[in-house]
């Protein structure tokens, strides 16, 4: 009910704002704005035509004569860019825009709280280490999502569809991006960095991230989809790449896998886990691996969480 009420408020403000924008560009109000700007220019410096409402009840006959003069083009009245771009409804539009942002923020908080609550059982999942997880001979396509994620997705899908029906399209896309950012932080900090994984568990995490992304962006048009989805869940995707990365060169994982890294942990892990290595050097290594949204501390935590990586406690040479 709270979401429906907030969405109804947003729809009302959005409709009024759209109407005000149309009125601001209509001939009658453009002429009225030109007249108000003429009056402001006659009154001299320091007069802002956007303050026309202040004291308008006390306007004199002289004011009325200025307003009723033959109306030239606004550009011939002033070279002030703010005046040229303004209008009678300018401040009303700004007020409505600010109110719209506040309402959308309330909607976002409510949605984030609800979805994170739904993810409680997923956060507590602790069976990411699978027997024989280092012997993976798969292209990643047959790795199923986790049962815990499977129980969350239907509720998430219903919520996303409901939001798409309750909100204007632009607001809906913005809300989904905000939700994706919230989930990205949640999945990184509360799941990936908080549990032990082997390679197969990492592949399951990758499958879960992919499934969440599909549900989140299912109601977004194709024109927006690629741009929105490619900029979402970036930290989680990098977590998945590290957690599903082959532990060593003997691990059997085909090049078509969901894992984004072609090098094994054995090849790049020591350089990251060595605490004597400067963070800037570590970041250069990570950038070459395609990791640019996680911190060095987070990457070290993820590598340390790999139960199938024997060299996960390197501290540097004394």
Buried (B, 14 or more C-beta within 10 A) or exposed (E): EEBEEBBEBBBBBBEBBEEBBEBBEEEEBBBBBBBBBBBBBEEEEEEBBBEBEEEEEEEEEEBEEBBEEEBEEBEEBBEBEEBBEBBBBBBBBEEBBEBBEEBBEBBBEBBBEBBBEBBEEBBEBEEBBBEEBBEBEBEBEEBEBBEBBEEBBEBBBEBBEBBBEBBBEEBBBBBBBBBBBBBBEBBBBBBBBEBBBBBBBBBBBBBBBBBBBEBBBEBBEEEBBEEBBEEBBBBBBBBBBBBBBBBBEEBEBEEEBBBBBEEBBBBBBBBBBBEEBEEEEBBEBBEEBEBEBBBBEBBBBBBBBBBBBEBBEBEEEE
